[in-house]
Amino acid sequence: MIEHNYSFRVMYPDTDQMGTVHHSNYAKYYEIKMTKQEAIDKAQAFFDEGYACSQSILLTFSNQFDLDERTAKLIASTFGGGMGRLRQKCGAVTGGFMVLGLKYGNENPKDMETKLAVYKKVRELNHQIEEIHGTSNCSELLKKFASEADIAERKHHKMICKKVVGDVTERLYELINIENK
């Protein structure tokens, strides 16, 4: 049996009148403290189920930001295949950008400090993926790791896309949890 012990602050709305966490919130707190490997496995499992790469990333982290699964699925649904199969920016990477926005994004349009800080994190994630794979462009990733026949038969999902989903999840996990260390 694997055991993990975590400390975290319980939010008042998640408690009952006696100040105890209500059992309906247990899953939310589990998701908040998943390990890096659990996050990678979860993202790749979503991808294996048929969710787009972008959806797989956003769904993995959605509970940490009180984003319900339906909304996460809808928001990220058009970003797969390099932005709606345009084969531009990798969908897994754009899913990572969405998570960074949830964690660090600005709500006030005049808050340039926050906006520029999250842009820096976006560039950092993008750079890390480019360091690993040589590119973060969907079309270039496919050309580098899969043939036209593989793509036509949708074999590229197992050849490169699932790996990129795992790599983005791992780097994203590190980026959003770095201040908790």
Phi, psi and omega in degrees: 000132176266133181235137176234135176246128182230150171245137175200161182272125178277136180274139183308317181298345181269004182254162174269189183294342180268001179083015180259142178297127178287141184303335180292347181260358182303315183299322180298316181288331175296315181299322182298324186251030177291152178284168179300315181294323177298320178295315179299313181298320181294314180298316180291328176293318175301316180297317178297330178291341180116000176290150176297159180303317180296318178296319182300320179290308183297319179298323181300322186254358188302321182294336179292342184239019181054034176263117183291153185301319181300313180296317179300316179299316182291315181302313187272356189297332185262004184264353180290162179066031180071046179077078176066037183060027172280349180062038176263232180301132180308133180297325178296320179293317179294326173299321176296321177298321179299316179296318178299322176296320178295322183281316191238357188295164180264144175258333181264122183296342180267358181276077183291330180298313179293317181301312181292327178294319180288326175300322178297319178293322177300313179297323179296313178299314179301315179299317181298319179291321177295327176296320182285312191251355180086348181194161171238017178267127184304311182300317180292322176298316181296315180298324183286326189242354183214150177272167176302321179295319177299318180293316179300324179270005178062028177282342182299334179302317180278334185282318184225319188299315180298322178296316180295321176303315178295317181294318178296316180300315180299311181293322179295317177304315180294318181294319184272349179250003185298323183284348180272357183273000000 
